[in-house]
Amino acid sequence: MNETFDLWKLLAGLGIFLFGMHQLEDAVKALSGKAFRKVISHYTNGRLRSIGSGFLVTSILQVSSAVSLMVLAFVGAGIMSMENAVGVIMGANVGTTATAWIVAFLGFKLNIETFALPLIGVGGILMVLFGTASRIFQASRLLIGFGFLFLGLDYMKGSVEILAEGFDLSSIPNYGPWFYVLIGALFTGLMQSSSASIALVLTALHGGLITFAIGAAMIIGANIGTTFTVLLGAVGGIPSKKRVALSHLIFNMVTAVVALLGIRGLIALVEMFFDIQANSVMALALFHTLFNLLGVLLFLPFIGPLARLLVRIFPDRKAILTVFIDKTPAEVVDAAIAALKKEINHMLEECQLYNLRALSIDEKLVFDHDLPFEKNLKKKFTLEDLYENIKLLHSEIFAFYSRLHTQKLDESETKELERLVFASRNIMNSIKNFKGIRYDFDEFDCSENAYMNTQYKLFRRRLVESYHNMNRILGLETKEEQYRELLKAFVHIEETDKKFIRETMDAVSASRIHDMEIASLLLVNRLFTQACRLQVFGMKDLLLSHEQINDFDRAMDVKDIMDEEKAKAMEKK
């Protein structure tokens, strides 16, 4: 009967199955991708919760590589620890076993044509009737994905059944379980889909082409094969990416070795629930789940030591400029926005460092830690080098912002990105102001006029006081507190500016300063005050909600009107 075996039907079935999985994955991510990212980012605090999140998301998405991408993104962005990342990966491995259950229960228990063809028919009609931007379009892709998945399985099952007619299992050479583990790993690695290789194994088992023991060994191999995609993606990648890939490999390899060594015991356990001869497909699905659960139980006490080992094997090589966005792919929007916020805050600190040094102020008066630029390169920058690096950092922030704009963003994400890029520009403009007046400060310090020397000291005091306020605001717990304190900080800057102008007018009246010194003082104060304002505005856009920013801006408008009215009243007097 081998002469009637249609190889192309088997390959067509595999292709249709893979196409169905692809449509299913894309549709689920489009419909609920953000919700899944929130589960991964917000509900992974602790070992059991991280394992549960990985299991839940992978069970629904049915693509562990998508979950691995999320894990990589959130670890890179600094919002997920390596321990929790390992937990998510372990849970994702258990989640992939849902494929075997779906295929075993629906693909071999029901008449596929009775539901596969209607799904494809209804889904195809809906795709034509509705636009690509609608949720109905994505839901129709979901229906088509399920339909093609099972239609492909039906093709594979039909071709294998023809081949199995008259096939003698005793004719299969006994190469030992390790050989079939290797075959399963190679199949999965070549197809880049454990779902497809598991479907093939279940089909071969159902058709009688392989024994249960061989199927079990190939399923173990498929688990190893799932690591190939992540390993390839980590080649030449950043350390956090390599750590994620290696943790995946270690977990799957150790689980596979333990499962293979204890394969007889696991098969005996399966036999307590299913008759392997009469219900081999369901039994193999249970075997797949059991040995992955066994792996989780084995690794659960060692997640912490494993995470620390991975960090030692692949220590962070900090980027010279960026600290957060270089680790985060723009494709995962939630993580990318979080990383962008942290990077802009990093730029704010480096700008503050430049301004402090421009006024010869010891940065330890403001910062109790070394900043990333000099910490990573282990050298102290000149003011010129520090300024050039901040400019380059700003360029990389804008480039990352531009890449983010190419992703599918909702309205709230677009507005948040606009606010963040305004924050970055304001912070960069503040340092440009200081660059323009740094030599004036030197002249004030070296001046023979005592009043100019005093003003230089007051500028230094004003800057330290302003930065203490800003850094205190960054440490506040709620946005409401930050909103109130930012308003106070801005008002304080304005009051200090007015006080300076009054004192300068008094000094002019008392002939304590000359004409050229007056012009220099007023220019420096204007740019100094504007630089402080710009940093407060940058923090406003970085920290506050959209509504609070609008309230803040309205408060500024009211203040300006009141100032104008006061000025007019003074002129009338």
Residue pairs with C-beta under 8 A, 6 or more apart in sequence:
1 162
1 163
1 165
1 166
2 163
4 162
5 159
5 162
5 163
6 159
6 162
7 159
9 155
9 158
9 159
10 155
10 156
10 159
10 160
12 152
12 155
13 152
13 153
13 154
13 155
13 156
13 157
13 158
13 159
14 152
14 156
14 191
14 196
14 200
15 152
16 148
16 151
16 152
16 155
17 148
17 149
17 152
17 153
17 156
17 195
17 196
17 199
18 152
18 191
18 193
18 196
19 148
19 152
20 144
20 145
20 146
20 147
20 148
20 149
20 150
20 151
20 152
21 62
21 63
21 145
21 149
21 193
21 195
21 196
22 145
23 141
23 142
23 144
23 145
23 148
24 62
24 141
24 142
24 145
24 146
24 149
25 61
25 62
25 63
25 66
25 145
26 141
26 145
27 138
27 139
27 141
27 142
27 145
28 60
28 61
28 62
28 142
29 36
29 61
29 66
30 138
30 141
31 135
31 138
31 139
31 142
32 60
34 333
34 334
36 57
36 60
36 61
36 70
37 70
37 332
37 333
37 334
37 335
38 334
39 53
39 56
39 57
40 53
40 54
40 57
40 67
40 70
40 71
40 74
40 80
40 88
41 70
41 74
41 79
41 80
41 334
41 335
43 49
43 52
43 53
44 50
44 53
44 54
44 80
44 84
44 87
44 88
45 84
46 84
46 87
47 83
47 84
47 87
47 300
47 303
48 87
49 87
50 83
50 84
50 85
50 86
50 87
50 88
50 91
51 87
51 88
51 90
51 91
51 94
51 296
51 300
52 91
53 88
53 91
54 67
54 71
54 87
54 88
54 89
54 90
54 91
54 92
54 93
54 94
54 95
55 91
55 92
55 94
55 95
56 91
56 95
57 67
57 70
57 92
57 95
58 64
58 67
58 91
58 92
58 93
58 94
58 95
58 96
58 98
59 95
59 98
61 67
62 96
62 98
62 99
62 195
64 92
64 93
64 95
64 96
64 194
64 226
65 229
65 230
67 88
67 89
67 92
67 95
68 89
68 92
68 230
68 244
68 248
69 329
69 331
69 332
70 332
70 335
71 80
71 85
71 88
71 89
71 244
72 240
72 241
72 244
72 329
73 328
73 329
73 331
73 332
73 335
73 336
74 80
74 85
74 332
74 335
75 81
75 82
75 85
75 240
75 243
75 244
75 327
76 238
76 240
76 241
76 324
76 326
76 327
76 328
76 329
76 335
76 339
77 324
77 327
77 328
77 335
77 336
77 338
77 339
77 342
78 324
78 327
78 339
78 342
79 335
79 338
80 88
81 307
82 240
82 243
82 247
82 307
82 310
82 311
83 303
83 304
83 307
85 243
85 244
85 247
85 307
86 247
86 251
86 299
86 303
86 306
86 307
86 310
87 303
89 244
89 247
89 248
89 251
90 251
90 295
90 296
90 299
90 300
90 303
91 296
93 223
93 226
93 251
93 252
93 255
93 292
93 295
93 296
94 289
94 292
94 293
94 296
96 194
96 195
96 226
96 292
97 285
97 288
97 289
97 292
99 194
99 195
99 198
99 199
100 198
100 202
100 219
100 284
100 285
100 288
100 289
101 285
101 289
103 153
103 198
103 199
103 202
103 281
103 285
104 202
104 281
104 282
104 284
104 285
105 282
105 285
106 112
106 150
107 150
107 153
107 154
107 157
107 199
107 202
108 157
108 202
108 206
108 281
112 150
112 151
112 153
112 154
113 154
115 147
115 150
116 146
116 147
116 148
116 150
116 151
116 154
117 147
117 151
118 147
119 143
119 144
119 146
119 147
120 143
120 144
120 147
120 148
120 151
122 140
122 143
123 140
123 141
123 142
123 143
123 144
123 145
123 147
124 140
124 144
125 140
126 136
126 137
126 139
126 140
126 143
127 137
127 140
127 141
127 144
130 136
130 137
130 140
131 137
152 199
153 199
153 203
156 199
156 200
156 203
157 203
157 206
157 207
160 203
160 204
160 206
160 207
160 209
161 207
163 207
163 209
164 207
164 208
164 209
167 208
167 209
169 208
169 210
169 211
172 210
172 211
172 214
177 213
177 214
177 217
177 260
177 263
178 217
178 260
179 217
180 214
180 217
180 218
180 221
181 217
181 218
181 220
181 221
181 224
181 256
181 260
182 221
183 218
183 221
184 197
184 201
184 217
184 218
184 219
184 220
184 221
184 222
184 224
184 225
185 221
185 222
185 224
185 225
185 228
186 221
186 225
187 197
187 200
187 218
187 221
187 222
187 225
188 194
188 196
188 197
188 221
188 222
188 224
188 225
188 226
188 228
189 225
189 228
191 197
192 228
192 229
194 222
194 223
194 225
194 226
197 218
197 222
197 225
198 219
198 222
198 288
201 210
201 215
201 218
201 219
201 222
201 284
202 215
202 281
202 284
202 285
204 210
204 215
205 212
205 215
205 280
205 281
205 284
206 280
206 281
210 218
212 267
212 276
212 280
212 283
212 284
213 263
213 267
215 280
215 284
216 263
216 266
216 267
216 284
216 287
217 260
217 263
219 284
219 287
219 288
220 256
220 259
220 260
220 263
220 291
221 256
223 252
223 255
223 256
223 291
223 292
224 252
224 253
224 256
226 248
226 252
227 245
227 248
227 249
227 252
227 253
230 244
230 245
230 248
230 249
231 245
231 248
231 249
233 241
233 245
234 241
234 242
234 244
234 245
234 246
237 245
238 317
238 326
238 327
239 314
239 315
239 316
239 317
240 314
240 316
240 327
241 327
242 314
243 310
243 311
243 313
243 314
246 310
246 313
246 314
247 306
247 307
247 310
250 306
251 295
251 299
252 295
254 295
254 298
254 299
255 291
255 292
255 294
255 295
255 298
255 299
258 291
258 294
258 295
258 298
259 266
259 291
259 294
259 295
262 294
266 287
266 290
266 291
266 294
267 276
267 287
269 290
270 276
270 283
270 286
270 287
270 290
271 283
273 283
273 286
274 282
274 283
274 286
275 283
276 283
299 306
318 372
318 375
318 376
319 326
319 376
320 373
320 376
320 377
320 389
321 373
321 389
321 392
321 393
321 396
322 343
322 393
322 396
322 397
322 400
323 342
323 343
323 346
323 372
324 339
324 340
324 342
324 343
324 346
325 336
325 339
325 340
325 343
325 396
325 397
325 400
326 396
327 339
328 335
328 336
328 339
329 335
329 336
330 336
330 400
330 403
330 404
330 406
330 407
331 407
333 404
333 407
333 408
333 409
333 413
336 400
336 404
336 407
337 404
337 413
337 416
337 417
337 420
340 397
340 400
340 401
340 404
340 417
340 420
341 420
341 542
343 393
343 397
343 400
344 397
344 420
344 423
344 424
344 427
344 538
344 542
345 474
345 542
346 371
346 372
346 393
347 390
347 393
347 394
347 397
347 424
347 427
347 428
348 427
348 535
348 538
348 539
348 542
349 367
349 371
350 371
350 372
350 373
350 386
350 389
350 390
350 393
351 390
351 427
351 428
351 430
351 431
351 535
352 366
352 367
352 467
352 470
352 535
353 363
353 367
353 371
353 386
354 383
354 386
354 387
354 390
354 431
354 434
354 435
355 430
355 431
355 434
355 463
355 531
356 362
356 363
356 365
356 366
356 463
356 464
356 467
357 363
357 383
357 386
358 383
358 434
358 435
358 438
358 441
359 438
359 441
359 459
359 460
359 463
360 445
360 460
361 460
361 463
361 464
365 464
366 464
366 467
366 468
366 471
373 381
373 386
373 389
374 380
374 381
381 389
383 438
387 431
387 435
390 428
390 431
391 428
394 424
394 428
397 424
398 421
398 424
401 417
401 420
401 421
401 424
404 417
405 417
409 417
412 546
415 546
416 546
419 541
419 542
419 546
419 549
420 541
420 542
422 537
422 538
422 541
423 537
423 538
423 539
423 540
423 541
423 542
424 538
426 534
426 535
426 537
426 538
426 541
427 534
427 535
427 538
429 531
429 534
430 530
430 531
430 532
430 534
430 535
430 538
431 531
433 527
433 528
433 530
433 531
433 534
434 527
434 528
434 531
436 527
437 523
437 524
437 527
437 528
440 520
440 523
440 524
441 456
441 459
441 524
443 452
443 520
444 452
444 453
444 455
444 456
444 459
444 520
444 524
445 453
445 456
447 453
447 456
447 517
449 512
449 513
449 514
449 517
451 507
451 512
451 513
452 513
452 517
452 521
455 521
458 500
459 524
459 528
462 496
462 528
462 532
463 528
463 532
466 489
466 492
466 493
466 532
466 535
469 485
469 488
469 489
469 492
470 489
470 535
470 536
470 539
472 485
473 482
473 485
473 486
473 489
473 539
473 543
474 539
474 543
476 482
476 485
479 543
479 544
479 545
479 548
480 548
482 543
482 544
483 544
483 548
483 551
483 552
486 536
486 539
486 540
486 543
486 544
486 552
487 552
487 555
489 536
490 533
490 536
490 556
491 559
493 529
493 532
493 533
493 536
494 529
494 559
496 529
497 525
497 529
500 525
500 529
501 522
501 525
504 513
504 518
504 521
504 522
504 525
507 513
508 518
513 521
540 549
540 552
541 549
544 552
